[in-house]
Amino acid sequence: MNDTTKQIGFVGATGLMGHGLAKNILLKGYPLAYTMRQRAPEGLDELGATRAADNAELGRTSDIVVICVTSAADVEQVVTELLTDPKPGLIIMDASTSEPSMTRQLNELAAGKGARIADIPLTRGPAEAEAGTVNVLVGADDDLYAEIEPIIKCFADNIYRCGGVGAGHIIKLLNNTAFQAALTILAEGFAIAVKMGVDPQKLTEVLSGGGFANGGTLKIMENSLNGDFETLKFQLDNARKDVRYYTRMAAELSVPAMVGDGVHEALATASALGFGGEFCAALTKSQAKLNDITIVAGEPEQG
């Protein structure tokens, strides 16, 4: 049975992913307080959420705080503020995509204050967050997991135990880099097809009959050929940040990251060309701009 007397704090409830997580925690009957930077999270107050003055107050008054912010730097700042004067036994659940080395450092800092950290990064998107059907990758020992599992189940479809603290973030970075590698090579292939006078959609048709048959990456990029760049609502600059964390992690381990480095270069180039604020399928636009061509489904113009 869920212990819905536990007070939940939330940092990032106005975000695309955080809003859905916070909403579903409230819908399961937990009391929840949040902090905000600019605007109140839509609809949460009506479900009984309350506002804390700042993150330090959340740390003092919450049993568990969920963080869902953008970068490792954001996580470091939030955790430091939560640990100003934390409630004894405070648990911090980090749903952000962060750097594993930072997660482990912050866990040591938290331990010195009598608090604990679990990393719970997410896969799937904002629609699944709102529906309470995200995938959650957990880095926590067995005792800590037993305490946070009821909260995770408020918004999770699948829960993957990845290992101890930091393991969830490691697997998330591997997942995101593999995913971005697929998007990147498809965009690059579209450019080559067009420059060779072939309809780029033929590539997606062939791949859909083989090993890519059930691949979401293929659908995302095929839709971009028809002007739909919003199948995956994940900002390109956020993907660039995640892959940068991956390549940095690989460098720390002296693992050559030839593919990861190439994917990061492609994302950084797309960002430099002005597509960083768009969704990841804008890689197709980037390739079109780099090669001074139009990439759409249909017979390419003959040069």
Secondary structure, DSSP 8 states (H G I E B T S, - for coil): ---TTS-EEEE-TTSTTHHHHHHHHHHTT--EEEE-SSS--TTTGGGT-EE-SSHHHHHHH-SEEEE--SSHHHHHHHHHHHTSS--TT-EEEE-S---HHHHHHHHHHHHTTT-EEEE--EES-HHHHHHT-EEEEEE--HHHHHHHHHHHTTTEEEEEEEESTTHHHHHHHHHHHHHHHHHHHHHHHHHHHHHTT--THHHHHHHHTTTTTT-HHHHHHHHHTTT---SS--BHHHHHHHHHHHHHHHHHTT---HHHHHHHHHHHHHIIIIITTSBGGGHHHHHHHHHT----SS-----
